[in-house]
Amino acid sequence: MNEVGKLDDSGIPPWLRTAIRAGGPDADDTLAKSRALRRAMSLTGKPRQAAVLVLFGGSPDPDESAPGGLPADADVLLTQRASTMRQHGGQIAFPGGAADPGDGGPIGTALREAAEETGLDPAGVAPFAVLPKLFVPPSKFDVTPVLGYWRAPTAVRVVDQGETERVVRVPLAELLDPAHRFMVRGSLGYQSPAFQVDGMLVWGLTGGILAGIIKSAGWEQDWDRGDVRDLESSLAAVGMTL
């Protein structure tokens, strides 16, 4: 197992290695927009630090017949934040949160928060890459995505209902299905890649990170990028709200 808090890319499946090389969420201009927002925010204060764990599970053996070698059982761990949360309530997210002084950096933060939110055992997770920070204006957080491979998956659950309503391993095949992909546009004109799966709308920071990794890793299937839907209507369709 990996030493908790350290990068370990030894034995990472070949179908994940392209995500390391490509750098993830540069696709869809997510990173460029984040940097511009961070520069503007630096005039009034310093962003707080946070990290999320983008945790992939699945067979270590690639499927040579699939785009990017993605195996049929590949999945990613997502959570739904409690609807009572003051910020981002009810939204779909990767496990993660604010940095603590004892974390030793974003990898430690991502693993600690994931364990606290989902009950997973960090010893079974191999963090293999750290992507560039992304600024989230509403919470004024600089969020570092930490990519991980679940070498030894453990059961996951909602640990604290005051923070999390749902914990789910979402098959990547469902996220990649062109019928489940579109763009959403908010009332202020903001656009985001979106995925509608298992009664959830994945959008915003989480949708942007996933879209970038999917494209970079070569897993993407052709989908209709001209399909732009109203954000509030799309959320209402799955029983969610802003």
N, C-alpha and C positions, 0 to 999 in steps of 0.2 A: 504493500500500500504506500501511498505518497506520504511525505511528511507534511502535516497540516500547515497550510499557509505558504507552501512553496509550489512553484510551477514544476510540472512533471509531464513532459510530452513523450516520454518513452512508452512505447506500446500503444500510442494513440492510433485508432483505426485509420486506415488510409482515406476513408470517405470523410473524415473530419480534418485532415491535414490541409486541404485547400482553404478551409476557413481561417487557418492560422496565417497562411501566406498572403491571403487577400486583404486581411485587416478588417473584415466585417462591414460595419454600417456606413462605409463611404457611399454605398449605393443609396439611391433615392435622396441624395444630398443631405442626409440627416446630420452628418458630422459637420459639414460646412455651416449649416444653419445654427447648430449648437454653438460653434465657435463665435459666430457673429453675436448671438445673444449673450454669451459670456462676456465678450468685450464691452457690450453696452452695460451689463450689470456691474462690471468692475468699477464703474464710475460712482456707484452708490454703496458698494460693500463687497465682501469676499464670499464666494460661494462656499456652502458647506459640503463636506465630502460624504459620498455614499457609494455603495457597490451593489451589484446584482449578480446572481449566479445563473448563467445561461447553461443549463445542465442537460446534456444529451445522453440518452441511453440507446441501447441496441447492440446487435451482433457486431463483434469486432471485424467480421469478414464482410468485405464489400459484395454487393450484388452487381456483377459486371454488366448485367443487362439494363440496369437502372441509371438515370442521369447522375453523374458524380459518384456512382457506385453505392448509392444510398440503400442500405438493407431494408427489407419490408417491415421490420420490427422497430425501426428507429423512432424515437420519440423525444419530446422536450418537456421539462417540468414547468408548469405554470400555476399561479395562484390567483384567486380572486380576493381582492381586499374587502374588508368588511364595509358594508354600505354606511355604517355609522362613523367611519373615519373622517376626520376634518379635511384632509387633502386626498384627492384621488380615490374617494370612497367608491367601492363597487367595481373598480377597474381591474382588468386582467393585467398581471404583472409577473415578472420573474421574482423568485424569492430574493429578498435583499432589503437594505435599509441603511440608516446613518452609521457612519464610522464611530467606533469607540476607541479611546486612547490605547487600550490593550490589544487591539486587533493586529497591529504590526503591518498594516497596509490593506489594500483593497481585497486581496485574496482572503485574508483572515476575516475581514468584514463580511464578504459574500458567504463564506462557509458557516460562520457563526449565525448570521441571520437566517440562512436556509435551514439550519438545524433547529433554530428557535421557532420558525414558522411552519415547518413541514415534518419535523421529527426525523429527518434523514440522518444517517451516520456519516459524518464528514470523512471518516477514514476510508470509505469506499469510493470517494470522489477524487479524480485526478484533474486538478486545475491545469490546463495546458496552454492558455493564452490570456493575455489581458489586452482589451481593445481600448482605443482612445476614449477619454472622458466625454460625456454628453451632458450638456447643461439643461436642466429642467426648470423653466421660469417660475411656475406657480409655487414650487417649494424652495427655489433657489439652491438646489443641489447640483453639484458636479457628480454625475453618476459614472462609475467605472464598470463596464461589463466584463465579467470574468467567465471565460469559456471553460466548461468542465465536461469530462467524460465519466459516466457512471460505471466504473469497473465492477463494483459489487453493490448493485441496487438493494436498498432496504425499503420496508414499508413506509409510506408517507401518509400524513393525515393532517387535519386542522388541529393545531396545538392550542391556539388562543382564539376563540371566536370573536373577541373584541378587536382583533387585528385582521383575521383571515376568515373568509366564508367557505372557501373551496380550495382544494389542492388536487391537481390532476396531471397525469402524464398524457400529453396529447400526441397521438401518432403524427409523425411528420407527413405521412401520406395524405392525411386529412387537410393539413395546412397547405400542402402543395396542390391539392385538387383545384383546377382553375375555376370550378363552380363556387369555391369558397373564398375567392380572392377578388378584391375590388379596392377602390380608393374611397376615403370619406373626406368630406369638406365641412369644417365647422362654420359657425355663423360669422366669424371674423375672417374667413377665407383660408384658414389653415387647412392643408391637405395632408393626409397620412395614408400609408399602405394599411390595409385592413384584411383580417381573416375572420370569417364567421364559421365557428366549429363548436360542436357539442354544447349548443345553447349559449355561446360566449361570442362577444365581439372583441377581437384583439386588435388594438390600434395604438396610436400615439408612440411613445418611446419604445414600448415593447414591440409593436408592429413594425416600426422602423428598423430596430435591431434585427428582428427575424428576417425581414425582407432583404436586408443587406447581407446577412450570413447566407441565406438561401441562394441569392444570386452569386455571391463570391465562391461558394462551395460547388457551384455547378449543378445544384439539385433542381433548379427552377424548370417548370413547365410553362408553355405559352399561356398567358391569361390576358384578359381584356383590361388594359391600363386606361382605356377611355371610359370605363364604367366608374363614374364618380357619383357617390350617393351622399345625401345629407346625413351628417353625423348623428344628430338627435333622433332622426327617424330610424337609422340603422341600430342605434342602441335600444330604442323602444321595441324593435322587432324581436329582440332577444330578452326583453324584460329588464333592460338596464337603463340607467339615466346618467347624465353628466354629473 
